[in-house]
Amino acid sequence: MSLLLKIDPARPDPGKMAEAVRILKGGGVVAFPTETFYGLGVDARNEEAVERIFRIKERDFNKPVALIVAEERDVAPLAEEIPMTAKNLMQRFWPGPLTILFRATPAVSNRLTGGTGKIGIRIPGHPIARLLAAGITGPLTATSANLSGGTDCSTADAVMQTLGDLPDAIIDGGPTPGEAGSTILDATTLPIRILREGAIAGSLILNALRSAENSDPS
């Protein structure tokens, strides 16, 4: 049976957060709330734990899995290059529901890239998600806590009904907005491409890019 940890996002209980981090560090799977839907997290550096994510979700291995990190400095070990346009968007929209694709370094598992050589990363706007990444001092998977192709879950109850006792722990941080997933951009192309418009409108992204171009002294 999954361990249920009820945690108030406004006042995260240090003991319960420490327990969730302990599970992650031990190769466990933890479902947790984000600023969009509930996610399914493992320490992305643990290959066996990553494999468990795919088995739990019944996900094809050719589908990539995005990551969340706690701080902007945590991107560098995962991305071969961080273009200036991407840096501008990171400063404007992070923490928040913007996933940016970078060319992955060799440190990133091929399972996570889906064989594309690219990895999606964001700093989450939800305090519990960010604290988990900070707790493991590294990248945390942020794939949706559902069966592949199924409905996204916006409550811990929905996660339990969908995945049963497959996760080692489920953090109940209350309902999430559940309206749209993160917006996804590809920063490996020039110009940057919007692959999926989600919680952040594409018009806001384009305006931010134009503003950055207009302020560039070069």
N, C-alpha and C positions, 0 to 999 in steps of 0.2 A: 504493500500500500504506500502511495506517495505521502511524503511528509508535507503537511499543510502548514505554511508559515504566514500568519496574518500580520502584515506590516503596513503601518500608516505612512504613505509617501511623504507627508508633511513632517513627520517625526519618526524616521526609521529607527526601529529598535536595534541597538548595536549588537546585542546577543543573537538575535534572529538573523541579522545580516551576516554575522560571523559564521553561523551555522550553514547558511546558504553558500558562502564562500568556501567553507571547508568541504562541502559536497562537490563543488566545482573543481577544487584543487585535487580531489581524490578521483577525478574522472567521471563524476556524476553529471546528471542532466537536470537542469532546473528551469521550470517555466516561470516567467516573470513579466510584469507589466511594462509597457513602453508608452510613449506619447501617442501611439497609433493603436496597436493591438497588443495582445500577449505574445511574447516571443519564447523560443526554446533555446536555452543557452548551455554551452559547454565551453571549457577552455579550448580555444581554437588551436593551441599548440599541441594538444593531446590527440594523436591520430585515432586511437581507439575510441575516444569519446566522440570524435567527429563521425566515425562510422556508425555509432549508436544513433546519432541524430537522423541519419539517412534511413536506418532500419525502423525507428519509431515513426517517422513520417511516411514511410513507404515511398521514399523519394528517389527518382532516377539519379544515378551518379553523374549524369551529364548536366545536371542543373546546379548552378553555383549557389553558394550560401554567403550572405553578407555578414559583416562583422560590426561590432560596436567597440569603441575604445573610450577611455575616460578623459584623455587629454589630447590636444593637438599634437604634442610631441610623440605620442604613441603611434602616429601614422607612419613616421619615417622608416621603422624597421619592416613595414609591410608593403610600402610603395617604392618602386624604383625611382620614381620622379613625382614631384608635386608641382605641377605648372602654376604660374602666377595667377592665372584665371581661377584655378581651383582654390588657391590660397585665399583669394578675395571672397569667394563664395563660402569657404569655411568660416572666415571671420564674420561674414554677414549672417549666416544661417545656422551655425553650430553654437551651442547645442540645439538640436532640432531634427525634424524628420526629413533630412536631406542625405541621401546615400550617394556617394561619389565613387565612381569606378576609376581605379588606378591600375597601372601595370604592376603585377605582384612580384615581390622579391622571392628568391628561392626559399625563404623562411615560411612561406605560405603554402599549405597543403594543396596539392592538385585537386583533391576532393572539393575544397572550398571554391576553387576557381572554375570547376566544371570543365577543366581542360582549355579554358579560354585564355589563360595567362593574365586575367584581370581579376581584381578583388574589390568588392563594394565595401565602403567603410563610412561610418558616421559616428558622431558623438551624440548620444541620446539626450533628449530634453527631459526625460523622466528621471527623478533622483534615484530610484531603486536600481534601474538599469545601469546608470552611470556608476553607482557605488559598487555594483557587482564587478564591473570591469576594473574599477580601481582596486578592489579587493584581491583579484587574481593577478594584478599588475601586468595585464596583457589583454589581448583581444578576446572577445566573447562572441560566440555565434548569436545571430539575431534573426534566424529564420522564424517564420510564424509558427505558433504553437497549435498546429492542426495536422491533419492528414494531407498529404500532397494533393493539391487540387480542390481541397475542401474549403469550407467556410472559415474565415478568420475568426478568432475568439477574442471577445472584448471583456470577458469576465473570467475569474478563476473557475467558477462553476462550469462554464462552457468548456474550459480546458479539461476539467475532470471528466465531463461527459464525453468528450471527444477522444482523449488519450488514456483515460482510466489511470491505472497505476504505473504506466510506462515511464513517466518522469520520476526521478528519485525524490524531487521536491517540487511543490507548486507554491509560489509566493502569491498570496491574495493581497494585492495592493488596491483593491477596489476596481470599479469599472474604468475602462479606457475609452477615449473618444470613439474609436471604432468606425470612423467614417471613411477614411482612406489610408492606404499605406504611405510609406515615405516616398517622396519624389526621388527618382533615380536619374543621375547624370553620368555620362561617359566623358571623363577628362583625358582619355587617351587619344581623342580625336581633336582636330582643329578645323572649325570651331567646336567647342564643347556641345555635345548632343543631349537633349532631353529624351531619355529612353522610356520613362513612365512619369506622367504627371500625377502627383499624389497630394499629400497634405499641404505642400507648398505649391502655389499656382505657378505655372510656367511663365506667366507674364512677370511675376516678381523676380524670377531667375533672370529673364532677359533684361529687365530694367537694371538689375544689379550688375550684370555684365557690361551694359552700355555705360553705366555710371563709372565703372572701373576704367573702361577704355577712355572716357572723356577726361578722367583725372590723371591719366598716365602722362608724365612729362615728356616721354620719348615720342 
